[in-house]
């Protein structure tokens, strides 16, 4: 991938922050809890910084982002599955190179 098409973390932060700011300004939901959860997963995968997503929301709105318990549970399980898959992959690579 060329650097011109890779979104750097700082760009993603600016885009998400502006989207949340506009949502607050016009008082219309532009991004759902499910979409925020999806962005958290992507950021966790790319930067290991899922909490950055809710931090942006909390800074703009001045309140904690309350996620549906079911969404939180699915996200937690997904992060766990990703970690386990990564550990398995790394172990396999270690064995193959030994």
C-alpha atoms as one frame of an Amber mdcrd trajectory, in Angstrom:
protein
   0.000   0.000   0.000   1.248   3.432  -0.819   1.391   6.039   1.950  -1.096
   8.251   0.103  -3.953   5.789   0.679  -3.129   4.798   4.239  -5.051   6.820
   6.784  -2.743   7.850   9.559  -4.107   7.850  13.077  -4.061  11.643  13.297
  -6.213  11.880  10.143  -8.719   9.384  11.494  -8.920  11.284  14.776  -9.600
  14.566  12.951 -12.275  13.010  10.725 -14.072  11.257  13.574 -13.891  14.325
  15.820 -15.388  16.526  13.088 -18.152  14.010  12.398 -19.100  13.906  16.085
 -18.928  17.714  16.310 -21.255  18.108  13.321 -23.601  15.509  14.794 -23.800
  17.539  17.988 -24.205  20.855  16.137 -27.111  19.724  13.957 -28.610  17.419
  16.603 -29.062  14.543  14.159 -27.488  11.140  14.665 -24.887  10.675  11.947
 -23.064   7.750  13.525 -24.659   4.920  15.500 -23.354   3.065  18.539 -22.769
   0.052  16.312 -20.672   2.149  13.933 -18.688   3.604  16.826 -18.090   0.070
  18.044 -16.896  -0.876  14.556 -14.500   2.064  14.503 -13.199   1.004  17.910
 -12.472  -2.450  16.518 -10.639  -1.006  13.526  -8.602   1.329  15.728  -7.837
  -1.524  18.096  -6.654  -3.597  15.149  -4.631  -0.787  13.563  -3.334   1.136
  16.596  -4.295  -0.855  19.719  -6.212   2.267  20.767  -9.916   1.478  20.882
 -10.450   3.837  23.812  -9.496   6.802  21.623 -12.870   6.575  19.889 -14.943
   6.991  23.044 -12.525   9.651  24.303 -13.325  11.801  21.254 -17.055  11.389
  21.839 -16.697  12.268  25.517 -14.591  15.362  24.735 -17.151  16.673  22.222
 -20.298  15.862  24.199 -18.846  16.309  27.682 -20.416  13.046  28.791 -19.627
   9.364  28.762 -20.664   7.369  25.728 -23.068   4.732  26.965 -22.946   1.678
  24.780 -25.468  -1.067  24.670 -24.373  -3.928  26.952 -24.732  -6.377  24.069
 -22.413  -4.283  21.877 -19.823  -4.043  24.660 -19.956  -7.794  25.174 -19.537
  -8.540  21.462 -16.666  -6.068  21.209 -14.908  -7.584  24.214 -15.267 -11.079
  22.761 -14.002  -9.858  19.408 -10.896  -8.290  20.954 -10.265 -11.533  22.827
 -10.628 -13.575  19.626  -8.246 -11.257  17.784  -5.651 -11.532  20.542  -5.904
 -15.326  20.594  -5.610 -15.555  16.799  -2.575 -13.269  16.823  -0.880 -15.306
  19.564  -1.558 -18.528  17.649  -0.168 -17.010  14.450   2.969 -15.726  16.175
   3.536 -19.099  17.818   3.174 -20.814  14.436   5.665 -18.407  12.867   8.082
 -18.964  15.732   7.892 -22.744  15.280   8.382 -22.489  11.503  11.467 -20.292
  11.818  13.056 -22.440  14.537
